[in-house]
Amino acid sequence: MSAELPPLPEKAADKAPDSDAQLVERSVAGDQKAFELLVIKYQRRIQRLIGRMVRDVDLVEDIAQDTFIRAYRALAQFRGEAQFYTWLYRIAINTAKKALMDLKRNPTVSENAYKSDDDDETSPVENELTSSETPDAVLASKEIAQIINAAMEALPEELREAITLREIEGLSYEEISVAMSCPVGTVRSRIFRAREAISAKVKPLLENQSGKRW
C-alpha cells in the first residue's frame, strides 16, 4: 500500500488575480480596492494612448485621471458585451477629444499641448525600431522612427487613433470598432489609409539606404 500523499499546496489558480469582469463586479458592489486594481492594471496603457493624442505630459496625467473617474462613475453601465479595456479605451478617447476641444477654446493654452517632442523617450515606434547592432544602424533606425512618428502626428485624428490602437496597443479590428464607435469596415479603411500615408513618408528614406551596408 502506497504511503499517503502530503496535502497539495494551494493551487496557483486560487492565487490568480481576479478577471476584469470580476473586478468590475466587485467595484460596482462598492469594493474600492477592486477598482484600484483595474487602475493599476491599465493606467500606463491609458496614459500611452492619451499621449498619442495630447503631447503635454501634465495634461496626459490629468486626462488619464479624468478617464478613470468617468469610468468609475459609469461602471454600472458596463454590460460586458466588450472587453473592459476596450470599453475603457473608448472612454479615454472621448475624454481626450473633449479635453482638446476645451483647450482649443482657451486662448492661453500652450502649443506644447499639441506638438510632439522630438526627444520623446516614450515613443513606442522609436523604442521598437532602435537597433543595438552598430552606430550606423542605430542612427538609421532612429531616423526612420522619427519619420514614422512625424507621419503619425500628421495623420488626421481618426486615422491616427485607429493606427495607434492597432499597431501600438495591439487591438483587433473588432475591438477598435467598439473603442472608436464605428463599423469594422471603417476601421479597416482608416488603418489602410494610415499605413499608406506612413509608408509614403518612409519609402524614400528606405530607398536611399538600400544600397548601404551596415
C-alpha positions in Angstrom: 0.0 0.0 0.0 1.5 3.3 -1.0 2.2 6.0 1.6 -0.4 8.7 2.0 0.4 11.7 -0.1 1.0 15.0 1.7 -1.6 17.7 1.2 -1.2 19.6 -2.0 -0.1 23.2 -1.9 -2.6 25.9 -2.6 -3.4 25.9 -6.3 -2.0 28.6 -8.5 -5.5 29.3 -9.7 -6.5 30.1 -6.2 -3.9 32.9 -6.1 -4.6 34.1 -9.6 -5.8 37.7 -9.9 -9.4 38.3 -10.5 -10.5 38.8 -14.1 -11.6 42.3 -15.3 -15.2 41.2 -15.1 -14.9 40.1 -11.5 -13.1 43.3 -10.6 -15.8 45.3 -12.3 -18.5 43.4 -10.5 -16.8 43.9 -7.1 -16.3 47.6 -7.9 -20.0 48.1 -8.7 -20.7 46.4 -5.4 -18.7 49.1 -3.6 -15.2 47.4 -3.4 -12.9 50.4 -4.0 -9.8 48.2 -3.8 -11.1 46.2 -6.8 -11.3 49.4 -8.9 -7.8 50.4 -7.7 -6.5 47.1 -9.2 -8.1 48.0 -12.5 -6.5 51.4 -12.4 -3.1 49.9 -11.7 -3.5 47.4 -14.5 -4.4 49.8 -17.2 -3.0 53.2 -16.1 0.2 53.0 -18.2 -1.7 51.8 -21.3 -4.3 54.6 -21.0 -1.6 57.2 -20.5 0.2 55.9 -23.5 -2.9 56.1 -25.6 -3.7 59.6 -24.5 -0.1 60.6 -25.0 -0.5 59.8 -28.8 -3.3 62.4 -28.8 -2.1 65.0 -26.3 1.6 65.7 -26.0 1.8 67.7 -22.8 2.8 65.3 -20.0 0.8 67.1 -17.3 -2.3 67.1 -19.5 -1.8 63.4 -20.2 -1.9 62.6 -16.5 -4.9 64.8 -15.9 -6.9 63.3 -18.8 -6.0 59.8 -17.7 -7.2 60.6 -14.2 -10.4 62.0 -15.6 -10.8 58.9 -17.7 -10.8 56.6 -14.7 -13.1 58.9 -12.8 -15.6 58.8 -15.7 -15.1 55.0 -16.0 -15.8 54.5 -12.3 -19.0 56.6 -12.5 -20.2 54.6 -15.5 -19.2 51.1 -14.2 -22.8 50.2 -13.6 -23.5 50.7 -17.4 -20.7 48.3 -18.4 -22.6 45.2 -19.6 -19.6 43.0 -20.5 -20.6 43.0 -24.2 -17.0 44.1 -25.0 -13.7 43.6 -23.2 -13.3 46.0 -20.2 -10.1 47.6 -21.7 -11.9 48.2 -25.0 -14.7 50.0 -23.1 -12.1 51.9 -21.1 -10.2 52.9 -24.3 -13.4 54.4 -25.7 -13.8 56.5 -22.6 -10.2 57.6 -22.8 -10.5 58.6 -26.5 -13.7 60.6 -25.8 -12.2 62.2 -22.7 -9.1 63.2 -24.6 -11.1 64.6 -27.5 -13.2 66.7 -25.1 -10.1 68.0 -23.4 -8.6 69.0 -26.7 -11.8 70.8 -27.7 -11.8 72.7 -24.4 -8.1 73.6 -24.9 -8.8 75.0 -28.4 -11.4 77.3 -26.9 -8.8 78.6 -24.4 -6.6 81.2 -26.0 -4.0 80.9 -23.2 -3.2 77.3 -23.9 0.4 76.5 -24.7 1.2 75.0 -28.1 3.0 72.2 -26.2 -0.3 70.5 -25.7 -0.4 69.8 -29.5 3.2 69.5 -30.6 5.2 66.3 -30.4 8.7 66.3 -28.7 11.5 65.0 -31.0 13.2 63.7 -27.9 10.2 61.8 -26.6 11.7 58.8 -24.9 8.3 57.2 -24.5 7.7 56.9 -28.3 6.7 53.3 -28.9 7.8 53.4 -32.5 11.2 54.7 -31.8 11.8 52.3 -29.0 10.8 49.3 -31.0 12.9 50.2 -34.0 16.1 51.1 -32.2 18.8 48.6 -33.0 22.0 47.9 -31.0 24.0 46.3 -33.8 26.1 49.2 -35.0 26.2 53.0 -34.6 25.1 53.4 -38.2 22.2 51.0 -37.8 21.1 52.8 -34.6 21.2 56.1 -36.4 19.2 54.8 -39.3 16.6 53.2 -37.0 16.2 56.5 -35.1 15.8 58.4 -38.3 13.2 56.1 -39.6 11.4 56.1 -36.2 11.4 59.9 -36.2 9.9 60.0 -39.7 7.2 57.4 -38.7 6.3 59.4 -35.6 6.1 62.6 -37.6 4.0 60.9 -40.2 1.6 59.6 -37.5 1.4 63.1 -35.9 0.5 64.5 -39.4 -2.4 62.0 -39.8 -6.0 63.1 -39.4 -7.2 62.4 -35.9 -9.4 59.4 -36.8 -6.6 57.7 -38.8 -4.0 58.3 -36.0 -6.3 56.8 -33.4 -7.0 53.8 -35.5 -3.4 53.0 -36.3 -2.4 53.6 -32.7 -4.9 51.2 -31.4 -3.9 48.6 -33.9 -0.1 48.8 -34.2 0.8 50.1 -30.8 -1.9 48.9 -28.5 -2.5 45.6 -30.4 -6.3 45.7 -30.5 -8.2 43.7 -33.0 -10.3 45.3 -35.7 -13.4 44.4 -33.8 -12.1 45.9 -30.6 -11.1 49.1 -32.4 -14.6 49.2 -33.9 -16.0 49.2 -30.3 -13.5 51.7 -29.0 -14.0 54.2 -31.9 -17.7 53.5 -32.2 -17.6 52.8 -35.9 -18.1 49.8 -38.2 -15.2 47.3 -38.7 -15.1 48.2 -42.4 -14.4 51.8 -41.5 -11.7 50.7 -39.1 -10.0 48.7 -41.9 -10.2 51.6 -44.2 -8.7 54.1 -41.7 -5.8 51.7 -40.9 -5.1 51.1 -44.6 -5.1 54.8 -45.3 -2.9 55.5 -42.3 -0.4 52.8 -43.3 -0.3 54.2 -46.9 0.4 57.7 -45.6 3.2 56.5 -43.3 4.7 54.3 -46.0 4.8 57.2 -48.4 6.9 59.1 -45.9 9.3 56.3 -45.0 9.8 54.7 -48.5 12.1 57.4 -49.9 14.4 57.0 -46.8 14.5 53.3 -47.2 15.3 53.6 -50.9 18.2 55.9 -50.1 19.6 53.5 -47.6 19.0 50.3 -49.6 22.5 50.5 -51.2 24.2 50.9 -47.9 25.9 48.1 -46.0 25.8 48.2 -42.2 
